[in-house]
């Protein structure tokens, strides 16, 4: 973790560190004569906050009010330009400073090798484990030479073996952590031969790497880039032994790299997270039906085997024009939608983009006359709908909204419902907002969306039942040019969900250079 500032300025922190270093040195001089000795950064810290001990070394700090002390500590990350001190150096000043520094240093960790996983087990113990908020496990897969050739059995086994080994060791280490505030575990994987795209995805949500991909990006190359789904390998009996990890509250299988997980892998992992409360699952859409069926099956099983502790689910099927041009992967059955309807009945938040279409979700909720679902805890629902593309008939839009309103009448705690669609230059958002002191139905679109009287009446009934307010209607025209980046540009307009944007340095690599006093 590096922090830098420019210019010749005087640090308000430098006198504190000089005083900290000087006091032990003066004590040593009294005992060993005039020769000064260097004090190790790993020497025991002086507890300057205990008014009965060691206040001679740091006499004024304990007199400062907590607000002033907090302001000084907040200056630490920007203090590298003041002398030769790294952020870790400040941990030796006192116990309070050590706790503050470590809470920042160990908050977010990226692990991308076995060495780093083992180092994690050595360095992050006891109180330090309570500081960890994010752990990102990245698995680098086997390189390949020919981008036109699919993965062979040797490559598939190597990738599964490496992924399994790292997940098992990581789970064994973090299974001992106690974290009352909850921790996010992110899993991602890719081959270093996956062009430049994986690195570019870390910093460009609009996927500028489209422009550096081959102009003749064949279907074979696209298949090789997205690769096979990763699986967890078991023992001779096929049993996968994972240690339960209660500390993880949020699981993210992100789109920042191209590989996703099999149904067996994702359900095994979620089954060993007893404290899991939220799942974010973002697989890439495949480029042929055979591969897409496997991905749809994984989503279906994830929803069917969702732990009862989970209260929030975000599904995002990722696609890019250069990779998915002329790709048609029509859903052959409704199993995903059935699973989504069933799973959402235990949730307070549900969002799906691409995997479960709003038309299918609400149609199933309407046609299931014998067991019409009730969503007792659902507060927020956000679904993408092909009917809102502007390419369907007005009748399709009206039927979708009637079904959505009928479902909303069975959501007694509903606060926010968003139905949306976005593609290059086309987009729509229909938002029912029951938060605050007003009930609002807002329509924003690149085309003219008509709300039939029956739709207005049904949503008005939803608003009255939930808030006892009359429903306000508003309309907004979206500039088609603002959506040239596709569905990702619609995210800034959504209230219920957001695109996960990955910036460089979002995770601190666990390296010796950035270690504090361990």
Buried (B, 14 or more C-beta within 10 A) or exposed (E): BEEEEEEEEEBEBEEBBEBBBBBBEEEBEEEEEEEEEEBEBEEEBBBBBEEEEBBEBBEEBBEEEEEEBEEBBEEBBBBBBBEEBBBBBBBBBBBBBBBBBBBBBBEBBBBBBEEBBEBBBEBBEEEBBBBBBBBBBBBBBBEBEEBEEEBEEEBBBBBBEBBBBBBBBBBBBBBBBEBEEBBBBBBBBBBEBBBEBBBBBBBBBEBEBBEEBEEEBEEBBBBBBBBBBBBBBEEEEEEBEBBEBBBBBBBBBBBBBBBBBBBBBBBBBBBBBEBBBBBBBBBBBBBEEEBBBBBBBBBBBBBBBBBEBBBBBBBBBBBBEBBBEEBEBEBEEBBBBBBBBBBBBBBBBBBBBBBBBBBBBBBBBBEEEEEEBEBEBBBBBBBBBBBBBBEBEEEBBBBBBBBBBBBBBBBEEBBBBBBBBBBEBBBBBBBBBBEEEEBBBBBBBBBEBEBBEEBBEBBBBBBEBBBEBEBEEEEEEBEEEBBEBBBBBBBEBBBBBEBBEBEEEBBBBBEEEBBBBB
